[in-house]
Amino acid sequence: MIRRDENGHVHFGRWLDFILQALIVVNLITLALETLPNLSEEQIYWLEMIEVVSIAIFTVEYIARCCAMPCRFTISSIYFRSYPSTSARAWISAAPVCSG
């Protein structure tokens, strides 16, 4: 059985969101540290490893979310609409494709 709080949110989902947000902050810090001059080869290696691992985690999380969606969206049409004061903008309309 899935445990939910008083607002109907899944407990595991809230923790997962918190962990992913913390990983985003860690990623931002490592990105900033990579720009520092005079880093040793070992420091660069570990910063790059953190980046690779976090990208792998984000990729797995994204694929899991896409697979868990009950209703998937496909691009049904792409068209351009011109506005008098701006350049043409692309608009994508997505039509739901639900199984079952």
N, C-alpha and C positions, 0 to 999 in steps of 0.2 A: 504494500500500500504506500502511496506517495504522501509524505507528510507536508502539510501546508500550514502557513501562518494564518492569522486572523484576516488578512487581506487577500488570501487565496494564492499567495506566491509560494513556489516550491522552495524548501529550505536549501537543498543542494544547488539549485539554480542561483540563489542569492550568493552563496559562498563562491560558486564558480565565477560569477560576475565580479565579485570583490577580488579574487585571485587574478583574473585577467586584467582588471584595472591596475592592480599593483605591478603586474608584468609590463604593462604599457609604461608606467612610471620608470621602472628599471630600464626599459628600452630607451627611453628619453635620456636618462642619465648616462647610459653607456654611449649613446650617440654623441652627447656633449663631450664626454671624456675622450672619445676617439679624435676629436679635433685639437686636443692639446698637443703642443710640440714636445719633443724629447721623451716620448714614451718608449719604453724598452720593448724588445721583440716579444717577451713573455707577456707584458701587459696588453699589447696589441692582440696577441693570440687569445687571451682570456676574454677580452672585450668582443672579439669576433665570435668566439664560441657562445657567449651569452646571446649574441644577436642571432646566430644560427638556431640555437635551441628555442629561443622565443618565437622565431618565425615558424619553426616546426610545430610548436604548440598552437600558435594562431591558426595555422593551416588545418590542423586536426580539428580544432574547435569549429572552424568555419564549415568544414565538410560535415561534421556531426550535426551542426545546426541545419544545414541544407537537407540532410537525410531525415532529420526529425520533423521537418515541416509537414503538416498534414495536407497542405494545399500549395502546390508549386506554381510559379508564374513563368510564362514564356513571353517573349517579345512577339506581339501580334502585328505591329506595324511601326515603322519609323517614318516620320514625315517632318518637313520643315515648315515653320510658320514665320513670316516676316513681320517685324514690328516697324512702324514708321521711324522711330528714333534709334533703334538698335539694329544690330546685324541679325541675320537669320539664326534661330535657335532650334536645336534638334529636340524633338519631343518623342518620347517612347511610351507607347501605351501598352500596358501589360495585361494580358487576359489570364485569369486563373485557370489552371489545369488541375482539377482535383480527381483523385482516384477514389472510386467507390462511392 
